Amino acid sequence: EEQMSRQQEVDITCPGCGFAGRFVIWDSVNNVLSPEAAQKLIDGSLFLYECPNCGEKNQVFYACLYHDMEHRAMVQLVSDTEESVKKAFETYEKLMGDGIVKEINFDSGYKHRLVTDINSLREKASILRDELDDRAVELMKLIVLAGNADNDQIPSGATAYYVCLDEGSDLVLEFVSDEGAVSASVGREMYDSLAELVREREPEDKGLRFVDSQWAYELLSER
C-alpha cells in the first residue's frame, strides 16, 4: 500500500471570493508510478489551488508521503504540531514492526525523512532526484549561511533551500527571506568533501528522522 500513489478530491473555499470549489490532495506520491505528480510536488504546484471563479492562487498545506522508489527513500510531510510529529513516529514504528513491510525490505538501505513544511518536502525530492545526500546538503547550507553572514547579496535571516545542479554540476541554492529570494551556486568540491564527512560520521542512515539545520548544527558540534 505504501508503494501506491493515492489522491482524493476535497471541498475548498477560496479565501479571496468565497467560491466553493474542489481540490485534489495527494496522500502519497510515488515518483515511479506517478512521475507527473512527482514533478508537480517538486515545482510546488501540487499544493497550489487556483480558484476557477476569481483566479486567485493559494498554497494549501496537507500531509503527504513522497516515495522515491528509484532512489529508495521516503519523505513524509506532516504539520509541525507535536501531536502530528509524534503520530508520524508511532506510525513508522508500527509499520517497521509489520512482517509484510520487512519482506519488501523497506528498512534496508532505505532513507526515511520527516519534514514539516512544503518547501522542505520539495527540496528533499529535488535532492533525491539529483542523487545527492541530503545530509551533506544540510551541512553545506549551514556553512554557507554562517560564512556569508556579512554578504549583502544574501539577506540576513534567510533560509537556504537546494534547488538543482547547474550545468557544471555545482549546487544551486536559493536564499529565501521576507525581502524575497536570491540564488547562488556552491562548488561541487565542497559538497563532495561534506558527503565524505557525513559517511564517516554516520555510516548508517537508519530510521525516520529530521535531517535539517538543527541536525546539521548538532553534527558539526560533535567532537
N, C-alpha and C positions, 0 to 999 in steps of 0.2 A: 504493500500500500504506500509505503514511503517513497517508492520509486516513481509513482504516478504524479502527473500534474493535475491539480484539482482547482476548479473555479466555481463561483456561484454569483448569481445576479442579486443585487440588493436595491432597496429603495433608497433614494438620496434626495435631499432638498438643497437646492442651490442657495448658498448664503447671500448671494447678490440679489436675486429676484424672487426667491421663494418657490421657484418652479420645482415640481415633484418629478424627478427623473429616475433612471435606472443606471446602476454602475456595476461593472464586473469586478469582483475581488478574487484574487488568486490565493487560495490557502497554501498551495505549494506549486512550485515551478521546477520542472526537470528540464535542464538545458538540452538534453539529447532528444527527449520526446516532444518538447515544445520550444524549439530554437527561437521562434519569433517572440514568444512571451519572455524568454530569457534576455533577448536583445532589448525589449521594452523595459524590463527590470533594470538593465544597465543604464539605459538612457533616461530612466525616470518616468517615462510616460505610462507605465503600468499603474502608477499611483496618482495619475492626473485625471481629474474629472472635468470635462468641458461641457458646460450647460448648453443643451440644444436650443434653449429659449433665448438666453442673452449672450451666450458665447464666453462667459467668464470661466477662467480656468482655476481650479483649486486642487491643492495636493490633499490626498486622502490617505491617512495612515491606517494600516491594518496589519495584523500579524501575518507573516508569510514565511514559508520554509523554502529556501533555494537549494536545489540539489544539482550540483555539478558532477554528473556521473563520470564524465570524461576524465576529470582531474580528482575524482574520489574525495569529494568534500561536500559538507552541508553547512549552510549558513542560515541561522534562524533569527528572524526579526520579531521581537516582542516589544511591548511598551515598557517604558523604564520604571514602572512601579515595582516595588519589592515583591508584590504578590505574583506578577507576571513572570518575573525573573525566577523566582522560587519554583513556580509551576513548570517552567521550561526545564529546569534541572531535574525535577521529580519525574517528568515525562521521559526525559532522556535515560535516567537510571532504570526506569521501568522497561523501556524499550531495549536497553542493553541486557536486561535480565531475561529477555524473551528468546527462547530457543531458535525460532524461525529467523530472527534478525542475526543471531550468531552464525547461522548457516550461510546467509548471504554475505557474511564476512564484513559487515559494516564497520566493526570495530578494529579490523586490522588494516593499518595503513590509511585509514580514513581520517580526514580532518573534520572537526566539529566546532563551529563558532557560533557565538551568541552576539547579536548587535541590538541596539535599542533605538536606532534612527535610520531613516530611509537612505540617506547619503552613505552611511557606513555599509549598508547592505549592497548598494550599487558598487561601492569601492571594492568590497571583498570579491564580488562577482567579476569585476574587471581584473583584479589581481590574479584570480584563478584562470581566467581566460588567457592572460598573458604568461601563464606558467611561472609566476613569481611566488616567493614565500612571503605571506602577509606579515610574518614576524619581523623579517628583515626590513620590510617597507615601513612598519610602525617605528622601528628604531631609527630609520633614516629620516622620517618626518620629524621625530623628536629632536634629532641632532641638527637638522636644517633650521627648524624654528628657533632652537637655542642659539645657533650660530648667526642667525640673521636678525637678532633682537634689535640691532641698530640699522637694519636695512630699510630705507624709506620705501622701497618697492613693495615689501611685504607689510601689510597693515598690522599694527600691534593688536594682539589678542585674536589673531586669525587662527582658524582651524585648517589643517592641511589634509587634503584628500589626494589619493593616487587616481590618475585619470587614464593614462595609456603609455605605451612606449612610443618614442618618436622614431624617425627613420634611422637614426644612428643607434637605436636600442637604448638610449638614455631614458630615464623615467620622468614623465611629465606629472608635476604636482600642481594642484590648484589650491590657492590660499583664500579661504572664504571668511569674510568679516561683514560687519554692518555696512562697511563702506563699499562692498561689492566683492568681486573675485579677480585675482590675478594668477597667471600661470607661470611656471618656471620649470626648466629641465634640470635634473640632477644626474650627474655622471654615473654610468653603469658600474664603474670600478668601485664606487662607494657602496652600492647595493651588493655587489659580489662579495666584498670583504665582510659586510654585515651578515650576509647569508651564511658565510663560513662560521662567523662568531656564534650565530644562533644554533647552528648544527652542533657545535662543540658544547655550548651551554645546555641545549635541550635536544639531545639526540632522539628522544621520543616525543612525538606531538600527540598526546592522547587526551581523550575526554572532552566533554563540552566545556567551553570556556570563553571568556572575553580575551581577545588579543587586541588591545587598544593602547592609547597613550599611557595610561596608568600601568598596564602590563610592561610596556617598553621602559618606563621610568624605573620600575622595580627591578627589571633585568639588568639595566645599566648600573643600578645602585649596588647590586650584589658584588661582593669582592671575591 
